[in-house]
Amino acid sequence: MTIAQERTLAAKVRQDFPILHQEVNGKPLVYLDNAATSQKPLAVLNALRHYYERDNANVHRGAHTLSVRATEAYEGARDKVASFVNAASRQEIVFTRNASEAINLVAYTWGLNTLQPGDEIILSVMEHHSNIVPWQLIAQKTGAVLKHVHLTETGELDLEHFQQLISDKTKLVSVVHVSNTLGCINPVEEIIAIAHRHGAKVLIDACQSVPHLPIDVQAMDCDWLVASGHKMCAPTGIGFLYGKLDLLMAMPPFMGGGEMIAEVFLDHSTYAELPHKFEAGTPAIGEAIALGAAVDYLSNLGMDKIHAYEEELTAYLFKQLDGIPELKVYGPQPTEDGKGRAALASFTLPGLDSSDISALLDQEGVAIRSGHHCTQPLHRILGISGTARASLYFYNSREDIDAFIVALKDTIDFFGNIMD
């Protein structure tokens, strides 16, 4: 792609995000914390407002007009998500509060009722805490054994080590698609195929891939996939679980209450059909509807175009970072055209704490993340307490990257002068 095409895409979407048009500490905002949460376009904000101003009512339970409209919009959002990830059925999409809840749903329904002492669960050392802690708890309760795939020297998942770990004792493989710290894109299709040959199920944490890459769960052949809405232009408090229909049908309910029942008697209950069996209580109706609006927005832009544009930004970002010799960036290097990793860079500078870097960049209006990014085990393996992370999305531009690099170099100079 040419620079002109990049600017065309940036200019096309920038006006849709009101929050980006402000100053922070007297400087134009440069938002580079997209791996933590994305900003919301007007289409999403308007969908949320429309629901509360025009259609606010509980879903599924009422025959009046507002309830019917709310139910249609809520279930319509489910159809949109199913299509977005190419699920075979709308019943395979369960709304959750976030990806963490979706993983816990699988852990406490399938895991707790399936795993036996000595069964093995394979994770990787790069997993987000949300894909570590639930399985630790389930392993403690069931006697299952946790195993972890190591990294290669380039900071990628060691597929050879994975093949050494997996055996007929392996019952679950749960891995991230795109690392929120290393930026590597894991070969999930190959991982899934290997796992299935050993009779293991596979859960994919797609929080950092669904917003950035075209996802096809049928082609991927994963058993479960989770994502959070707030990382894909939707509000907080809404996410989803994809699961193969036969698996979801066999799994018991996650929580009891209203909505998830068919009939309730004093001594027993029967449960609703999928996906409502897993959606106890009044759901996040407005947020789900707004998630549907976010899916429409991303689909209209085209996930292929978003991915291609972010590859171009990745190439430019890493070219600029290469000009700062003091910097250490973690994870694999992209190709010259930005392929092979996500549009984010976690880095350290000798003698500088990541929080200090972030604080000084904030004074220049540049928002990045600092800390362990909910990957403490990975940071321990890397021998560091934290990293600074700049993460891009399709509304970012080369000008954003330039502003970040200038602020970063000024920060290095500032600390260098103090140390001198």
N, C-alpha and C positions, 0 to 999 in steps of 0.2 A: 504493500500500500504506500501511497505517497503522503507527504506531510499534509498536503491540501485535503486529502480524504480524512486524515485524522482530525483536522480542525473542523471539517464539515460535521463529523459525528459529534464532536464535543459541543459545537455550536448548536446542533440540533436538540440536544438534551439539556443543556445547561439551564435554559430558561424554565424548565419544568421543575426545578428544585429551588424553592424560595430560600431555604436555609443557607444555601451557598452564597447568596448575595448579601453578605454582611461583613462588617469589620470586627476583628478580634484584637484587642489591645492596640487599636488604631491602625491595624493592617488588614488588607483583604484576606478573608478566610481561605486557607488552603487545607482542605480536609483530606487527610491521608490515613484515616483510621477505619477503613472500610471492612477489614477482616473482623473487627470488633462489632461494628454495626454499620449498616448502609443508611444513606439519607432517603427521604421519601418524596416521590414526585407528586405534583398536584393531583394527578388522577387518583392516587391512593388516598391522599388527604381528603379529597372531595367525596370519595366513596364512603369513607368513615363518617364524615359529617352528614352525608345524605342519609345514611342509615339512622343516625340518632335524631336527625331533624324530621325525617319523613316516615320511616318504617320501624321505629323502635318498638319491638314486641318480642315475646319469647317464641322460639321456633318449635315446630312439630305439634304443639299442644292446642293451638287455637284455630277456630274456624273463621275468625273475623279477618277483615281485609289486611290490616297491618301485619298480623301473624302470618298470613299466607304470603305476603310480599317478602317478609323477613326470611321465611323458610325457603322460598324460591331462590333468593339471593345467596343464602347460606349454602344450600345444596348445590347451587350453580357454581359456587367457588370450588366445591369438591370436584365437580366435573372438570373445571379448568386446571386444577392441580393434577388430576389423573391424566389429562391430555398432555400437560407440560412435561411429565416424566414418562409418558407412554405406558401407563399402567394398563393392564388388560381389562380391568373393571373398576368402576368408581367405588365399589365396595372394598377395594384394596387401599384406599386412602382414609386414614384415621387422623382427625385433627387433634393436636396436642397443644400444650402451652408453649413448647419449644422442643428442640432436639433432645435435650437432657431427659425430659419426661418421656419422649418416644423410646429412648434407649432403656429407661427404667421399666417402661411398659413391657418390652420384650424380656428384660431380665427377670421380672417378677411374675410373669405369666408363663412364658415358654421356659426360661432358664430354671426357675425354682421348681417347676414340675417335670422337667426333663432330665436335668443333669444328675449324675450319680457320683459317689466317691470314686476318684481315679480318672473320671472323664477330664478331658483337657480343653481349655479355652486359649486360643492364640490371639494375642493383641500385638501391637508394635510399640516400640519405646517412644514413638513420636505422638502417641494418642493424647487428645484433650482429656482433661480430668473427667469429663462427662462420659467418656468411653473407657475409663479405668475403674473409677470408684464403684459403679454399680456391679461390675463383674467381680471386684474384690469381695463385696458384700455377699454376692451369690455364691462365690467359691467357699466362703466361710460357712455358709448355711448348708451347702450340698456336699462339700468335700471335693469339689472339682479342683483341678490344678491349673494355675495360670502360667502361660509361657509367653515370651516376648521376642519379637523379631528385631534383630539388631539393624544398625545402619551400615551402609557402605562408606568407603572413604570420602565419597563425594556428597554425603549427607542425604542419601536416598534409602528407601526400604531395600534390605538385602534379600532379594528373592531366593537366592541360593540357601540362605539360612532358614528362610521360611519352609523351603522344601525339605530341609533336614529336620525341622521341628515337627512338621505335620505327620500324623500317623492315624491308624484306625481308631485310636483313643480320642482323637480330636472330634469334638462335637460342635464347636463353634469357632469361627474366625470372625473377629470384629475389628475392622480397620478403617482408618480415615482415608478418604479419596484424595484430598489435597491437604497437606500439612499447613496449619495456620502459623507455624514458626519457620519451618524449612522451605516452604513453598513448593516442595516436590509433588509431582502428580503420580500417585501410586498406580501400578498396573493392575487395577482391580479386576478387569476381565480375566486376566491370567490367574490371579489369586483365587477368584471364584471357581474357575474351572478346575484348578488343582484341588481345592477344598471339596468340591462336589465329588471328585473321583474317590475321595476318602470317606464319603458319606457325611461330611460336615456341613452345617448351615453357615451362611455368611450374612453379616450385618455390615452395611456401609454407612459411615458417617460422612454425609455429603454436604455438610454446612458450608464448606468453602468451595464446593464444586457446582452445586445446583444454581447459585447466582451467576456463575461465570462460564459454564460449559453446557453444551447440549447434553441432556441426560436421557437415556433410554433404558429403563429398568428391565424391559424384556430382553433387549440385546445383551445387557450386562449380566442378566440371569441371577441377580442377587436375591436373597430370600427376604431381607428387610433393607430399607434405606430410610434415613432420617435427615431432616433439614429444619432450619429455623427461618421463619418469615422475615425477621428483622434484618437478616443479612442479605435479603433479596428484595429490598425496597418496600417491604410490608411493615406493619406495626410490630411492636414488641408484644409478647404474650400469645403468639400464635406460631405453631409449627406443624409438622405432619410426619406421620409414619406411613411408609409404603410397606406392605407385606403381601406375599403371595397368598392368594385366596384360601387355598387349602390349609396353610399354616395358621392364618388368622381364625379360620373356622374352628380349628382344633384347640386354640388357645383359650383359657378361661378368662372371664372379665378381669380387668385391672383394678377397678374401683366399683363399689356398689352405690346405688342412689337412683335418682330420677333419670329419665331418658334412656338408660341402658337396660330397661326391663321390658318384658312382654306382659307378664302378669305377676302380681305380688299377693301372696297369701300369708297368713300369720306364721306359718311354719316353713314355707319355702317360696322360691320365686323362679320364674322362667325368664330368659334373657332375650333381648331384642336381636334382630338380625344385624349382620355386618352393614356398615361399620359402627352402628350406634351402640353395640355391645361394649365398646371401649370408650364411649363418650358420656360418662356419668355427669349428671348435673347440667345446669344451664351453661352452654359453651360460650366461648369468646366470639359472639355472633358478629359484631361489627368488625372485629379484627380479622375474622375468617373472610368476610366479604371484601375487606380491604386487601387481604392476601390474594383473592381472586383478581382484584384490580391490578395488583402488582404483576401477577402472572400475565394478564392481558398486555400490560405496558412492556414487559420484557419480551413477550412473544411478538409484539408489533415491531419492536426494534430488530428482533432476530437474534437468537443466541449464538448462531454462527458468526454474525457480524460483531457482536459484543466480544466474543472470544478472540477473533482476529484483531480487533482494535486493541484489546488488552495485551496481546502478544507484542504489538508494535510499541505500546507504552513500556512493556517490560524490557524490550531491547534498548529503548532510550534511557530508561532508569538505570540499568546496569552499566551502560556506557558512561553515564555521568558519575556513578559511584566508583567506577574503575579509576577515575581521576583523583580519587582521594586515597592515597597509599596507606594512611594510618588505619583505614576502615577494614574490619573483618566482617564479611557477609556470610551467613550460614545457609547451607543447602546447596543444591546443584547450580552451576552456572547455566544461564539460558544459551541457546544458539544465537548466532548473530541476528537472526530475525525474531528473537524473543520466544522461541518455542522451548518446550521442555520443562517449564516451571510456571508457577502462578505469578501474578503481578503484585508481588510483595517482596520486601527485603527486610530480614531481621539482622541486625548488625551490632557490633560493639566497637568502642574506641578505647585504646589503652589508657588506663587511669581514670576513666570517666564512668560514672554511674548512669545507667540508662534513664533513670528518672530525672537526673540533672539535664541530660540532653533534651528530653521531652519538654521540660519546663522552660528552657531557654528558647527552643523552637516555638513554643506557644507564645512567647513574647513577640515573635515575628508573625504571628497569625497562622502558624503551621501546626496542625494537629496530627500527632503520631502517637503510637502506643508505646509504653515502656513496661518492663516487668518480665514475668515468666509466661505470660499469655496462656495460663492454665495448662502449661506443659512442664511442670516442675521436674518430673523424672528425666525428660529430654534435656533440660538445661543442666541437670546434674551430670549427665553423661557427657555433655559438651564442656563441662568444667567451668561453668559460668552461672552467676545468680540470676541474670536477666539480660534481655536484649532490648534495644530500641527497634521499633518496627514501623516501616512505612508501607501501607497497603493501598492499592489503587482500585478504582472501579471505572465504569465506562464514562462517567461524567467528569473524570479527571482529564487533564490535558498536559502537553509538554510544558506549558507555561507553569502549571502546578509543580511539576518536577523541577523546573529551573528555580522556582522560588524556594523549594525545599533544599536544593543543593546549596544555594547562596546562604540560606539560614544555617545550614549544617556547617559550612566552611567558616562562617562567622562564629559559630559556637566553638569550633575547634580553636580558632584564633583567640577567642575570649579566654578559654581555659589555658591555652598555651601561654598567654601573657601573665595569667595569675601564677602559673607554675614557675615561670621565669623569675 
